[in-house]
């Protein structure tokens, strides 16, 4: 006859209460992490340029910044300078003033559709002012029609991603892919050297595959395919490598680095959909120093802003990757020292050594 199955003992009530409170706290933290950035986000400190005659530029600057912090205005000499600043991502929009003609508003929808809408609002206000001036001139006997304020999208989004939602969504597989890679390698691969080889193979294959899907199939990413693949591979290695490093150093508990640090903290601060300045200071800036923020900006730059200086984003991803590899190395050394110490004790005191008191 088979032995009767032993039923598990009921969980103590104290543990039930503690577990319930802990789960509720985790759920609350997740809700805060994913809703607070959108709730606290507001249009402020938007970098724009004003190009034109000095007197008119300063007058418009005062009008745009008086009593609010919506814009951070820089002055440009010519329209060409303003266009260059847009393409290098120094500003998100521009207003071009010229004597004898209507102002022109420059936007870069690929940088931020939200800011492009704000700049369209500026164009509407300038148009209203021009019409008011035209009405006043008409009442004074001047029949000249009010000039039309032109809006030019200097860096538009691709026809395959006209709203930019695909580019925003591309940041999610970057985070989740890095986390899944790090967690699975931690549980399925043992040995620091083998994990390192697995990490390299994973990020290279995944980088080419994900970039191929998002660019070659869906048409979301633009620019050079190899650059996009390299950016994805490096972003994945920054996240997965850090998880592997923490797990090598402190054990399987290190996998919690992924959900806590990268998903709950860094991902909501990545500003993949809006400028980092929209978040309350200093969180927007802090978010750009983590792989989700740096990776999302790098993919946008490669796709639409080849003239922008993306050196900092590459260095941030390289730095996180190096940090993860350093943790792996330190963890391997610590475990090797413990193994040698344990082996030394075993050799010094053999299991069947005679008791010196009986000799």
Secondary structure, DSSP 8 states (H G I E B T S, - for coil): ------------HHHHHHHHHHHHHHHHHHHHHHHHHHHH----SEEEEEES-HHHHHHHHHHHHTT--SEEEEEESSHHHHHHHHHTTS-SEEEE--TTS--EEEE-TTT-HHHHHHHHHHHHHHHHHHHHHHHHHHHTT--------EEEESS---GGGTTSHHHHHHHHHHHHHHHHHHHHHHHH--SHHHHHHHHHHHHHHHHHHHHIIIIIIS----S-HHHHHHHHHHHHHHHHHHHHHHHHHH-GGGGHHIIIIIIIIIGGGS-SSS-GGGS-TTHHHHHTTSHHHHHHHHHHHHHH-TTS--HHHHHHHHHHHHHHHHHHHHHHHHHHHHHHHHHHHHHHS-TT---GGG-
